[in-house]
Structures are given as structure tokens and as C-alpha cells.
């Protein structure tokens, strides 16, 4: 038996290597996805904050509560079977499903759940602000987040929030439940297992992480004991294929089942291929240019407004982005309740020149813009470079892999930066908190939001953002988010441009691959072929 398993693994690895002859077809029990995954920095749920890593975590870890593949719009129990909320909305009590086990056979207990949420705060990595906003700190989190008994988990807020918002927050990747025993067995220098969990898992989800080889592949294997039933396919392989043209070629030759990053032209070229089908899904992502307010030029409100008039939104959406992007200039995606449809900016070079002159830059200026080095980012960056040059704004594009761009952004080392934002959970506060909140602009701030990354210090908007998160009157809360969106449209350090439509090309026999509106709602376990 061991020899057969070893042979199977050897054959799989050989099949994955790009230098070997093209395979006739993908293995019948394996779903093979081609995707640009160079943004993966870590697969630890307490640290990962990138789209590709989050998608893998979604399929490997179960959570306290979550949105599931069967209905991505409905919040249901994950590890928790039921929950109650105290009358003051501050104490949440969860009863765990009986009989749950981790992938190694250990029982899932309330202590594992408490440890998992506590370690997000204790690790203090990028996503920790999602939980520290509840008033949880390294000093109090073990008192406020704890196991009441082996099957009962309780947490108490040290701040006021709408209960629905709180549940949505813990439904995100930071609510993933980690096997405490396994994590602590691999602890190094008090890191709560972080170094090991970057590329290993201690989970109870639908798939187990078998390997992650940076810039090569992620391999997952089905967990037959998953509480909603074993996945339909035994294995999922996500291959790192950054070039869209290479993805198309692999799909047409049958070497992959799904291509995730094809351009509009490549998708149009596949329209006559009877062996391939294309599906579309509206997205909750936001594409924007970030303007660092530590740069004196970008700090000038007239300069910020001028740059918003120097983007050919409609031209891009109608040409190389056609069918895949629509113009959307609010930080709240149109799929969210309270999103406004206002798109006031168009390409208007004359208006931009006048604003730049008023700001003291009649001849424009030279500036750098970071961008991912893959499609469609390179084309978007070049379009922005071209139109801004018409008003004298001379952009040097700094192209790099996704993880490098993200690292520069989080360190506030950029001037301008072309990027996207995906919500952490399905509530307007997910985007409002990051785009509209920065009460501490110091380098060691704990709330490292998008506003903070761009050095936009906004006490008044932050106050309104906090008020909206606590408001229980839905109509009043909606109006608060409308006010926030209009304020950011007028004055924010973001040139918000598009929300995409995910178009996925796949072999005709692939069914039930669930592509939700953002990375946290992409599910592999129902897929068949």
C-alpha cells in the first residue's frame, strides 16, 4: 500500500512540473486550477491577508460561523451549531457541534476555538485589527475570549457593535479554528506555531493542506470526515501560472481544468471552443489607486481631485477590460447594501490641468506608481500613465510580484500604488473601517487600515465610521455609510475606478465550482468533473 501511495505522489509531482511533456488530461480525481498565486505570503489564518492565501484557508479551515458553498448569502454555523446573544449585545455564547474532529482525529473543543481567536490578537499580524476593534487587547483577550466548558465558547465585547456586524467579522478567515495542541507542538520562540502554520495546517475543514511551494503550486487533499460530507474530488491542485496566455494554452490542451486570470481577448478567443465553457460572477472587489498623504504633492486636495479627472475609466472598461470590469467609484461595492451608484469622474484633462495649476503645479510633476506585473494590472497602469501624462503628471511604473507590492504598501513606502481591496466579511463596515478610519497615524499604530497605509489622518470620519458600526437602526446606519462614501469620493486619497466581474474558463465537464463575489467565498468541495 505504501509503495502505491508513493508512486501516486511521484506521478503527481512529475505531472505538475512544467518542463515535462504535456499531459493528455488532468487526473480524474483531481481538480487543477491555474491562477496567479504569487501573492501568498502565509497560510496561517492569524496572519494571511492576501486573496490567494485567504481562498486556500477558506477551503482548509472550518470557522466558528461562516457562509457556505450551498448558499453564499446565508450565515450559518460552522464549528458552532448554535449561538445566543445577550440583551446588551455584548456577550456571544456558542454551542459547538458534537463529534467534530480535526483532520488528525483530535476532537474540536471550545478551548481550540478560544485559542484560535486569542492568537489573532496575540500575534498582532496584519488582520488583527478585525478583532482588536472589539476592545480586545493582548492584556484582556484571554479574559474576554474563553471556553466555558468543552462544548461552549463565549466571548464578550469591550465596545458597542451591531451584533450582525460582529457575527460577520468572525465569519471571516480570522474565525478559522486551529488545533491548539498541534500549533503549540510546533511553537518556536513564543510564536504560537506561526512559523510552522505558514506552510502547514491544523484544521477541520473540507480539505487538508498537503503542500505549498511558493510560486509553484498548492496541493490539497480531501478530508473524508468533514461535517458536511467528503468533498466530491480527492485532490485540488492550484498551479502558479502568472501569464494569462499560458493559462489559456494549458486549458486548451487539457492540462488544467480551470483558468482564473484570462483577459477579455483570450476569453473571446475561447468562445468557439466546444470543450470549454465560461462562467461569470459579480465581484465585491474594488480596484483603486492609492495616494500616499506623506507626499506633499498628493496631500494637496486639488492634486487629489485632479488625478481623479485623469483616468480614462470608460475607455478602459470599454476596451481591454470589456466584460470583466465596470466603472464604480465608491469604496463600497454595488453588491453591498448602502452602496451608492455615483460615478462623478470622467477623463477631463482640461479640468485636471486647471486644478493642478491652482495647486501650484502648472507643469505637473514626476511620481512613481507601484503595480502588479501581471494582467490586467500592467495594462491598467499603462493607461493611467498615458492619460496622466496629458496633464504633465509623469508616472514611472514600478512593476513587481504581488507579494512585493503588498509589502511596500503595508510599510507605507509608496507614492502612488495600483491595488485592489477585497472585503473581509459581508458588511459595509468591512470596507468603511479600512477606507475611512485612522485615529492613529503613527508608524506603530495597531489599526493599520488602508487610510493608515496612505497616512490619511481623519478623526471626524473615523468617529462617524465608529458610530455607523454601533448603530442598530438599519436606515440610520445606511445613511451613515452614504455620508462616508460621498466624503471619500470628494476628498479621499483614493482614485477608485472599477469593480470586476469574475470570468472563469473551465473544461466543459467541470460542474459546481463555486465562485463567490470575493476570495472568501470560493469553494472547491462541491466541484465535480
N, C-alpha and C positions, 0 to 999 in steps of 0.2 A: 504493500500500500504506500509506504514512504517513497519508494522508488518511482511509482507512478505520479505521485504529487510533485516530486522533484522534477520529473520530466516535463510535466504540465507547466510548471513555473518557468523552466528553462525555455520552453517553446514560446510562452507568452512574452518573456523578455526579448527573445530573438525577434518576435513579430513586431515589437514596439520599436526596435532600432531602425532609424530612417535609412541607414546605409545598405540594408539588405534588400533583396528583390521584392517587388510589390506583391502583397498577399492577394489571393484570389477573392477572399471575403473575410469579414471580421468573424471571430468565433461566435457560434450560435448562442452561447450563454452569456456573452459579454456585450455591453453597450459601450461603444467607443465614440468619444466626443473630441472634436478638435476645437481648441479655444486658446486665445492668448492668456496665459496664466502667469505672466512674469510679474504680476502684482502681489503674488503670495509672499508674505513675509513670515507668517506664523500660522499654525493651525490650532493654537491654543485659544479656546473660546474667551479666555480672560484677556487676550492680547490682540487677536486678529481684528482688523478693522478695514479690510480691503474686500472688494466684491468677490473675487475668485475664492479666497480663503473662507469667506462667510458662506458661500454656496456649498463648499465641501463640508463645513461644520454643520450646516442645515441637515445634511444627509447622513452624518455620522452620529451626532448627539441628539438625544431627546431633551426636552425642556420642561420646565415647570408647567407652563401653559404655552399654546402655540396655535398657529394656523397650519392646517394640514392639507395635503395634496388633494383630498377629495373635495374640499371647498375652501379655497384660499381667502375667502372673505369672512369666515366664521371662526371666532376664537373658541378653542376647545381645550380640554385638559390634555396635557402631555404626560409627564410623570405624575402630576396631580390628577386625581379622579374628580375632586370637587373642592370648592372653597367658599368661605364666608368672609364678609367684610363688616367690621364693627360700625356702629351707628355714626361715629365721628369720622369714618372713612380713613382711619389711620392704621388699624391693625387688620392684617390679612392672615387668615388661617387656612391651610391647605391639607387635605387628606390625600395621602398617596395611594396609587393603585396597588392593590395587594398582588404579591407574587412577582413583581418586576425584578429583573436581573440585569446586570451589566453584561457586556459581551464575553467577559471571562467567567461568568457564572455567579459572581458575587451578588448578593441582594442589594437592591437600591433602597437606601434608607433616608430618613429626614436629615440625618447628620451629613450625608453626602450632598443633599440639596443646600443645607446651610453653609457647608464648606465652599461649595461652588460659587454662591453669591458673595460670601465673605471675601474670597480670594480675589474677586474682581476689584474690590475696594483696596485690599491689602497690597495687591500687585501694583496698583496705580499706573496701569498702562493706558494707552490711548482711549479705549472705550469706558474707562472707569467713571467718567462724568455722568454716564447714564444712570448710575446708581448713587453717586455722591450727591446728586441733586435732591435726593430724598432725605438729606441730612445725615447720611451715613458717612462715618469717618473711620480711619484706622483705629481710633481710640474707642469708638462706641459700636462698631458694626457687629461685634460678637454678642453684645447685649441686645441689639435690636433685630438681629437675624439669627434665628436659632431653631434647633429641633426641640419640640415639646415632648415627644416620645418617638419611637422608631418609625411611626407612620404618620406623624403630624408635624408639619413645618409651619412656623409663624414668623412673620416679620412686621415690624412697626415703623411707621414713617416718623421722622423728626421734622416734618414740614407738611404743609397742606397741598394736596394734589387731587384732581378729579380721579376717582377710583378707576374709571375706564382707561385713563392715561397710564396709571400705574401698571395695570394688567398688560397693556400693550408694550410697555417698556420691558417687563420681564418675559415677554414672549419672544424677544429678540435673541441674538446669539449669546448675549451675556447671561441669559437664563438657562444655558446648557448645563446639564447635570453631569458632573465629573465624579468618577470613583475616587473617593478620598484616599483610600488605602493605597491604591496603585500610584496616585500622584505623589503621595508622601514617601513611598518607597523609592521614588526617583528624585526626591528633593536634593538640591545642591545649593549650599550656602544660603539657606532660607528662602529659596525661590518658589516654594510651594509646587515644585515639579514643572515650572515654566520651561526650562531649557529642554526637558525631555518631551513635553507636550507640544512643542513647536512642530515636531515631525512624527509624533505618535499620538495614540488616542486611548482614553479610558472612559468609554462611552456605553450607552444603552440604545443607540439609535438604529436605524434601518440598515446601515452599512458600517463595516469596520474599516478603519484606515490601515491598509497594508503597507503602503509606501508613498512617500513624496520625494521625488528627485527634482530639485529646483531647475526650472527652465527645461524640463523634460516631460514629466508625467506625474499624475496622481493615480494610484490604484486602490480601489475599494472592493471589499468582498461582502456579500450579503450576510446579514445576521438573521438566522432562521428563527430566533427567539423573540424578535421584535414584537411588541404587544399588539400591533395592528396586522400582524402576519408577515411572513417572509417576503422580501422583495421578489418580483417576478423574474429578474435576471440575477445570475450568481455573481456577476462582476461588472464593475464600471471602471473604465479607463478614460481619464481626461488627459489628452496629449497636448503638450505645449506646441502650438503651431501659430506663430505670430503673424505670418503672412497670409492675407486673405486669399490670394491667388493659389497658394499651396493648399489651403483648406478645400478650395473648390476642386482642385485636381485630385486630392485624396478621396473626396466624396464621389466624384465621377468614376473613379477606378474601383470603388467599393472597399477602400482601405479604412474608412471611417463610416460611422452611422449618422453622425450629426455634425454639421459645421455651424459654428456660432457667430463668426465675425465676418461674414461675406458683405461686400459692398453692394450698393444698388445695381451697378452694372453687372456684377457677377451673378446676382440673383436673377436679373433679367435674362442673362445668358443661359440660365438653367431652366427657363420656363418651358422649353420644348422637350425636356428630358423626361421621358415617361417613368424612369426609375427613381426620380427624385420628387419630393413634394416640399412646399414652402408654407410654413405657418407664421402667423403674425400675432403679437401680443402687445397691447398698450403698456407703456412703461411709466414708472413713477420716478425715474431718474431725472436729474437736472444737469444740463451742460452749461458751463459758465466760464468767464474769465475772471480770475481773482486779481484784485488791485491792492497791493500791499501799502497800507497807510503810513508805514515808516519811511516811504519815499515821498519827499516833499512835493514833487510834481503831482503824484497820484492823490495826495492828501487834499489838494485843491478841488472843491466841489464842481467848479466849472470844467476842470480837466476830466473828472469822472463822467460828467454829463456828456462832454464832447466825445469821449471814447464810445459811449453808448450809441452815438449817432454815426459811428464809423465802422459799423458791421453790416454786411450785406446778408441780413437774416433771410429774407425771401429768396434771394439769389441762390444761396447755398441749399435751402430747403427744396428749391425747385430744380436743382441740377444734380450735383454728385451725392446729395443726401435724400433725393426724392424717394418717397415711400417709406423712409426709415426715420425721418425726423420731422417734427412740426415746430413752428415758431411758438415759443412760450416764454414769457419774460418775467413771470412771477417765481419766487423761490418755492412756492407750494405747487406741486404738480396738479394737473387738472383732475386726476383721479381722486384727490383728497377733497373732502367736504370743506367748504370755506375758501377754496381756491378761486382767485379772480381771473377773468379771461383777458385782462388788459394787456395789450402789446403796443405801447405807445411809440417805440423806437423803430425807425427805418434807417436806411442808408441816406444820410443827408450831409454831404461833405461841406457845403456852404455854411450850414448851421454849426457844424463842428469847428470849422475854421474861425468863425466869429467868437465862439466860446473860448477857444484856445488863445485867441488874441486878447480877450478880456482877462484871461488868467495870467497873461504875461508871456505867452509862448506863441507869438505870431508865426514863427517859422517851425513850430513843432519841437521835437526833441528825440533823442535816441534812447531806446529802452530795450530790455531783454524780456522774453516770454518763454517760460518753460512749457513743454508739451510732450505727451507720449509720442514715441517714434513708430506708431503703427496706425493703420486705418481705423476710423476716419479722421483721427486726430491730426495727422500731417496735412491733409487737405484743408481741414478747418483752419489750422494755424496759418497756412499759406494764404488763404482767402483773407483772413483778418490782417495779416501782414500787408497784403496788397491794397486793401481799402484804407487802412490807417495811413499808409504812405501818401495817399492823396491829400492828406492834411498836414504832411510833414512829420508824422509820428513814425520814426524809423525803427522798426522792430527787428531785433536779432533773435531768431528762434533757437532755443536750447532743447534739442530733442534727446530723449533718454528713455530707458525702460520704465515701466510704470512704478516699480518699487523705488527707483531713484527719484522720480518726480514727487511721489508721495512723501518721501523722506525729507526732501528740500522744503516742501510745503509745510510739513509739521514743525520744521525747525525755523520757519519764517525767513527763509533765505532767498525768497523770490522777489522779483519786482512785479511782473505780470505772470500769470500762470493759467494755462488752459486745462480744465479739470471737469470732473463730474461729481455729483453728490447723489448717493442713494439713501433713502430714509432708513433709519434703524428699526422703526416699527410703524404700524399703521395708525398714526395720529398726527394732526397738524403740528403738535409740539415738537415732533421729531426734527422737522426742518426749521421751525421757528426758533427753537432753542439754539441751534448751531449757527444760523444766519443772523439772528437778532439779539444775541445775548453775549455780552462781555463786560463784566463788572470788575475784572482784574486783568489789566493789560501787561502785567509784569512777566518776565521771562519764566518764572517758576509758578505761574498760575496753574491751578488744578483743573479749571474748566477750559480746556483747550479746544474751544469751538472754532468754527470757520471764521466767525467775527474776530476771535482772538488771533487766529493764524494770519489775518490781514491787518492786525493792530488797529482794529476799529473799536475804540472805547466808547460805549454807548449806554450810560447809566439809565437814561429815561426809557429807551427802547427795551432795555433789559428788564426794567421794572414792569412795563406793560406785558412783556413776554411771560414773566412770572405770574402776573395777575391772570392772564389767559389760561395758564396751566392749572390754576386753582379754581377757576370759575365753573360752577356746576350748572348754571343756566346756559343751555346749548346755544340759544340765539345770541346772548351776550358774548359768549365765548367766540362764536363765529365772527361777530363784528370786530372783536379784538384782533383776530387774525387778518381781517380785511384791512384794518388800520395799519398793521405791521407790514403787510405786503406793499401797500401804497407808499409807505415811508421808505422802504428799501428800494422800490422802483425809482423813486425820485432821487435818493441821496446815497444809497448803499454802494460799497466798494466792489460791486459785482456786475459784470456785464452778462446777465442771464439771457441765454439765447434759445435753447431748444429743450424739448423732451423727446426722447427717441421712441420708436416703435421697434420692439424686438422682432426681427425676422430670422427664422431658423430654417435652414435647409437640411433635410434628412432623407434617408433611404425610404422608399415608399412603404416598406413593411414595418417601419417603426411606429408604434402606437403608444399613446398615453404618457408621453414625455411631458411633464407639467412645467410650463414656462410661465411663472407668475410675473407680476408687474415690476418686481425688483429682485435682486440676487437672493434675498432671504426666502423667497417663495418659488425656488426652482427645485423640483423634486424628481429623483430618479427611480424611486422604488416601485412605481406602477408601470414603468415602461416595459414594453414587450417588442419582439421583433420576429 
